[in-house]
Amino acid sequence: MKKQNLPQDESSLQAANMTELLYVTDENDNYTTANSIGWDAKKAALDESMELINGRIEEAKQNVANNIVSPIIYFMEFNKMDFQVLAAYVDKWQWTVKRHAKPHVFKKLSDSTLKKYADAFGISVDELKNFDGK
């Protein structure tokens, strides 16, 4: 694609103040890089992905409110993490993190363990402990 033909359609990237680096050809047909804020096809894909992610976040919020899961699940979804990523951040086994996702286990966690989770989520221990999903 020629640099001058690079699409610059409004997309979710622009809303997040981001661009995508792409390889293009310049006026001499040499490869170079250029930034794009997106194009219609990418916008549709990003919008659909964000819809799915937001749905998962809302579901997690409701599950916390209904005491089905602990706040760890909400903040994990909100930060776009999975168990493997979160386990690496808190230096725990995945099965341990999954266990901590149960409300009755979460309530018994020490402040030092909660601090690891809070740090991974970029929040305070108090915010983590007192999140009720409402």
Summary of the structure (lengths in Angstrom):
residues: 134
radius of gyration: 20.3
end to end distance: 48.3
largest distance: 65.6
contacts: 356
relative contact order: 0.12
helix: 57%
strand: 11%
